[in-house]
Amino acid sequence: MSADNTNRDKSSPFITLTGRLVLRTFGKHSKSEHLGVFLVTDQGDYLIRPAGANPFMQNPLMPLAGKTIVTTGSIEDYVFLAQTWKEAES
């Protein structure tokens, strides 16, 4: 599971990450506590959601929990905003 910045255009804010999707509690002991989808990579763990998706609605990536995906997007604070994603080939 790794970040692939080799083909990254320096003018593009997008990066490609490979990692496993896991479900974890986000915002534990706060008013924002909920079950979040995290992308677990060698570089770190990121809360992940599709770019442009409503953060207050169910994450459409939730059914892929437990799978390894390859995704392209951008990181804003602690959230990876996925532009594209696909299940990694075994």
Summary of the structure (lengths in Angstrom):
residues: 90
radius of gyration: 12.9
end to end distance: 12.5
largest distance: 40.4
contacts: 229
relative contact order: 0.25
helix: 3%
strand: 52%
